[in-house]
Amino acid sequence: MVRLGGELDLCMATAVRSRFHDLDGDVEVDCAGLTFMDAAGINLLFEMERLCDANGAKLTVVNPPRCMTRLFSLARLDGVFDIRSGTSDR
């Protein structure tokens, strides 16, 4: 599981991007600690989704905060990503 916190903007997305190329298998991204997300954050999630798909894995966005669910809804992306509340025991 990858935990994100703070603001998922261009600066943070660039720093986080490098961590995802080392992940193997299904990926859960816990977003409970995020306070802001912009288009760079959405782009990062799309990249992660494509990388997981190419590796035969699944990306799940876990615990999205209100700012994130609102952005997904406004951009009509709420059906694009696998989104759930709560964490697993992994």
N, C-alpha and C positions, 0 to 999 in steps of 0.2 A: 504494500500500500504506500502511496505517495501522499503526503499531507502538504497542502498549500495554505499559506496564511498571508495576511496583509493585502496588498493591491496587486492583482494579476494584470499588469500593464506591460508595455513594450520592454521596459528594463527587466522586470521579473521574468517575463516569458523567455527572454534571451538566456537568462541564467538557468532557468528550469529546463529548457529544451535539451541541453546537453545531458542531463540526468536520465532522460527517457530512452536514449539510444542504448543504454546498458540493461534495460529491463527485459525480462524474459517471461513469457506466459501472459496470463490475464493480468490486467492492471486496474487497480481501484485507485481513484484520485479523490481523496477526502478534502472537500472544499469548505468544510465548516468554519475554518479560520479566515476565509476571504472576506474582505470588507469592500472590495471594488474589483470589477473586471471590465475591460474594454475589448475592442476588436482584436487586439493582439492576443488576449487570453482566449478568445473564441478560436482564432487561427491556431494557437498552440493545441487546443483540444482536437481540432480537425486533424492536425498533423499526427497527434498521438493516436487518434482513431485509425488513420491510414496505416501507420506503422504497426499497430496491433493487428489490423486486418491482414496486412501483408505477411505477418508471422503466424497467422491462424489463431490469434488470441482475441480477447474481448476487452474493451475499455468500458469501465463503469464509473460514472461521476456519482460520488457519494456525499450526502449531506450538503447539497448546494444551499447557500444562504439566499435570503430574499432578493438581494441585488442581482444575483446570478439567475435565479428562476425568472425574475422579471425581464432581464435582458434576453434570455432564451425565448420567453413568450413574445416579446416585442419583435424579435427577429425571426419568429416562427421556427425556432430550432428545438423546441421542447420535445418534439418527436424524433429528432435526429440522433440524440445521444441516449444511451442506457443510463437513466437517472434513478437513484433510489435514496431514501432516507435510512439512516442507521448504518452501522459498520458490521462487517463480518468478523469472524474469529481468526482470520488469516494473518 
